[in-house]
Amino acid sequence: MVLDDLGSSLRGTLDDLRGKSRLSEEDIEDIVKEIQRSLLQADVDVGLVQDLSDSIETRALDEEPPAGTTPRDWVLRIVYEELVDLVGESTELPLEEQTIMLAGLYGSGKTTTAAKMAWWFSTKGLRPAIIQTDTDRPGAYDQSKEMAERAEVDFYGDPDEDDPVKIARDGLEATESADVRIVDTAGRDGLNEELIEQIERIEQEVQPDRDLLVLDAAMGQSAKSQAADFEEAIGIDGVVITKLDGTAKGGGALAAVNETDSTIAFLGSGETVKDIERFEPSGFISRLLGMGDLKQLTERVERAMEETQEGDEEDWDPEDMMEGKFTLKDMRKQMQTMNNMGPLDQVMDMIPGLGGGLMDQLPDDAMDVTQERMRDFDVIMDSMTEEELENPRVVGQSRTKRICRGSGKPEERVRELLQQHKQMEQMLKQFQGMGDGDMERMMKQMQQGGGGGGGMGGMGGGGMGPFGD
């Protein structure tokens, strides 16, 4: 997940408390030292780390845990609350008509971020458009246009025009029917007078509702000075932190932004337009500590289901599986939905009891291997007949050999597919006999198991946080 090293280190520290019925001062000191080490490795400012660790130590020693709460769960709650406070609030971003201007230096990821944000707004039922005003960087127009096509959103730019203000003016007219207009601006190696003057001219023309600063997570704690400089020069309403998957310094960048009295709007990672998430402090820290994030998970599932059904030529209703037989066609649709949800490791991190600690125990390539198997299963099903997809029990040795020849996959992989289908079919039969009360009990067991710790039902992240606050 994002900030994987920091999350793994924090979870390992807290797991050392498992089984303890009470904590001594020495235990607390050891925990605080490990948390300090983890945060410093993530490039969090030394002063912030000291303040945070002092607060954790004071609360752990002075406050009385609720009855029935284990020492580990109590310390986990304290760490969770202090980290949420450390990263600050989310930028207010209503789902309504608005114009957003992006600013930032060279290499911060503004052009990619514009497309990612546009895609995100489109998933919320709004019609976004990108206006590309960067006339300085070679290839900016082509990159922006290509990214807009990938995001399937409107785009305006003019590769023959040298005046970014005129492009902005014409772009507003050309995208008048859009709900959300995202204006991408040029960057520089540093914040100089030329860049400030250009951004101010574009801002005067565009009159944006929000100015967002795009920062590379690799800046770590130095993001503080850059955010402060941009705030002083042009004023910013929020920050987008990019490339969180490629650096160990992301924790420092997150904490630094909060120090400037600014807020974070989005987090970016990966290269595709879908690799973006709205920053929600509660759910983000919940995932970091291995407690899941049911709010983000639910949003991804709903979006993935819609995408799967939109691309389906046949009518397919997943609820039908709960009432009738489960075919290989159904299994394929489930696989497509999983693929539409994004990288498997990110999805796992959002499931209480399955992310965090469990992920730490798996080999580094475990998720890649799993997704490779899913791709193989899809190829194998392409080589099956309609009868075999509807009733996989008819697949015997001779049919298996034919499927192997057609798909180019080994017999072992075909047998894995049939076995996987059989297991999923059996699991669905169990669900078919469950009432709402049974399902609630099962979810509670999931939340109390694995990395989530015992005795803290409802630890799902999301809007109120994993502790129901």
C-alpha positions, -999 to +999 in steps of 0.1 A: +000+000+000+009+037+000+036+043+027+040+005+030+073+007+049+060+031+075+028+011+080+046-022+083+070-008+109+042+007+130+022-025+129+052-046+139+058-023+169+022-026+181+021-064+175+049-067+201+022-059+227+000-089+219-008-110+249+002-085+275-023-079+303-007-046+314+020-022+302+049-009+323+066+024+318+095+005+302+070-010+277+057+024+268+092+039+264+101+010+240+070+015+219+075+052+217+112+048+206+101+024+178+074+048+167+100+076+166+123+055+145+095+046+121+084+082+116+120+095+112+127+069+085+096+083+067+113+117+068+088+132+093+102+164+109+121+157+141+101+183+161+068+168+150+081+133+159+091+145+194+057+162+200+038+132+187+058+107+208+055+128+240+017+130+235+015+092+229+036+085+260+017+109+282-017+095+272-006+059+274+007+064+310-019+088+323-052+079+307-073+049+319-083+025+291-120+015+289-131-017+306-124-048+285-099-031+263-065-048+260-033-028+264-024-033+227-059-021+216-056+010+239-022+020+226-034+013+190-063+037+196-040+064+210-015+061+181-044+062+156-059+094+171-025+111+173-015+102+137-049+114+124-042+147+141-007+148+127-018+145+090-046+171+095-079+175+077-090+169+041-095+198+017-131+207+014-141+198-022-179+198-028-193+178-057-207+208-076-198+230-106-164+245-101-131+255-117-099+242-102-064+255-110-033+233-105+001+248-097+035+232-090+071+228-101+085+207-129+082+170-123+056+172-096+030+154-117+005+182-125-005+169-159-011+133-147-029+147-117-052+167-138-064+136-157-066+116-125-087+142-108-109+145-139-115+108-139-123+109-101-149+136-106-164+116-135-170+087-112-191+110-090-215+118-118-200+151-129-187+161-163-151+172-161-128+189-186-091+195-187-077+228-199-039+226-207-022+260-206+015+248-204+032+264-234+068+259-220+073+222-216+077+203-249+051+175-251+028+189-224-001+193-249+003+157-263+007+142-228-023+160-214-045+151-244-035+114-242-042+113-205-076+130-210-085+103-236-075+076-211-097+093-185-125+096-211-130+133-203-132+165-224-100+183-232-089+217-245-054+229-255-038+248-284-003+236-294+000+266-318-007+293-292+021+308-271+000+328-247-012+306-218-038+332-207-054+332-242-055+293-240-072+296-206-097+321-219-105+300-250-106+269-230-132+282-206-154+290-237-148+256-253-156+237-221-186+258-211-208+227-207-185+210-183-193+208-146-157+207-133-129+225-152-094+216-142-068+241-155-032+227-157-004+253-156+033+254-164+060+246-139+096+257-133+126+242-116+119+266-087+093+292-077+105+323-094+090+357-104+083+345-139+062+315-128+044+335-101+035+363-127+022+337-152+001+318-126-014+351-114-023+362-149-040+328-156-057+330-122-071+364-130-085+352-162-099+319-149-111+330-115-108+295-101-129+284-071-099+265-058-061+266-063-045+232-056-007+228-052+007+195-066+037+182-046+059+152-052+060+129-021+097+124-025+102+159-012+095+146+023+096+173+050+109+199+025+073+199+012+067+223+041+088+251+027+075+247-009+038+247+003+045+278+024+062+296-005+033+289-029+008+299-002+026+332+002+031+338-035-003+329-050-024+314-022-034+277-022-066+260-010-053+225-008-025+201-018-023+170-040+006+147-030+018+125-059+040+095-064+034+081-029+042+046-042+077+055-052+093+069-020+097+062+017+094+099+024+057+102+019+050+104+057+072+135+059+053+151+030+019+144+046+029+158+080+047+188+065+016+200+046-004+200+078+023+222+094+016+249+068-021+251+079-030+238+045-049+206+039-046+176+015-072+170-012-059+139-031-032+113-029-017+100-061+002+068-068+008+047-099+006+056-136-030+050-145-058+076-143-075+055-116-045+056-092-059+085-071-079+087-040-096+114-020-076+120+011-096+109+042-074+111+073-094+086+093-095+058+066-059+065+055-044+061+090-067+031+096-052+013+066-017+024+076-022+006+110-037-025+094-073-019+104-089-016+069-111+011+054-146+000+046-156+033+032-130+033+004-136-004-001-174+001-006-168+029-031-144+008-051-167-022-051-197-001-063-176+016-090-161-017-102-195-034-104-209-005-125-179-007-149-183-045-152-220-043-159-215-014-184-190-034-205-212-065-205-232-074-236-253-098-216-275-089-187-256-099-156-269-094-120-245-105-093-274-111-070-285-139-092-256-160-080-271-160-045-303-176-059-292-200-086-262-219-098-227-204-100-211-208-134-176-201-148-192-171-165-202-157-131-166-164-118-152-145-148-174-115-140-162-115-104-126-116-117-134-086-140-149-067-111-118-074-089-096-062-117-117-030-120-112-023-083-075-017-088-043-034-076-051-064-054-027-053-026-046-019-023-079-038-021-066-062+006-054-032+027-090-019+028-105-052+043-104-053+081-085-083+093-070-090+059-048-060+052-019-047+073-004-075+094-015-103+071+000-086+041+033-082+060+035-120+063+031-126+025+060-128+000+066-095-018+053-110-051+022-127-036-002-102-052+015-103-085+014-141-086-023-140-077-031-116-105-011-136-129-032-167-120-064-146-127-051-137-161-043-173-169-078-183-158-093-157-182-073-171-211-083-207-202-120-197-202-116-183-237-108-218-248-139-234-232-172-241-249-205-226-239-214-259-223-182-260-202-186-224-190-222-232-179-214-265-164-177-270-156-184-305-142-184-319-177-147-311-181-129-344-179-094-354-189-099-353-227-116-319-225-088-306-202-062-316-228-081-298-255-084-267-234-047-268-226-038-269-263-062-240-271-050-218-243-014-227-241-017-232-203-006-263-184-031-289-171-023-279-136-036-244-142-068-257-157-073-279-126-066-249-104-094-230-122-119-258-117-109-262-081-112-225-075-147-225-090-157-254-069-146-237-037-164-204-046-195-224-054-194-240-020-189-207-003-218-191-021-241-220-010-232-212+026-241-175+020-274-186+005-285-200+038-275-169+058-298-143+073-288-107+080-278-116+115-255-143+103-238-119+079-234-093+106-217-118+129-194-129+101-183-093+094-177-087+131-155-118+132-135-105+102-130-071+118-118-086+151-094-110+134-060-106+118-043-072+119-073-055+135-067-067+171-093-083+194-122-067+211-126-037+187-157-044+166-165-019+140-129-012+132-136-003+096-121+031+089-144+053+068-161+085+079-163+080+117-130+062+121-124+026+132-133+033+168-168+047+161-158+083+171 
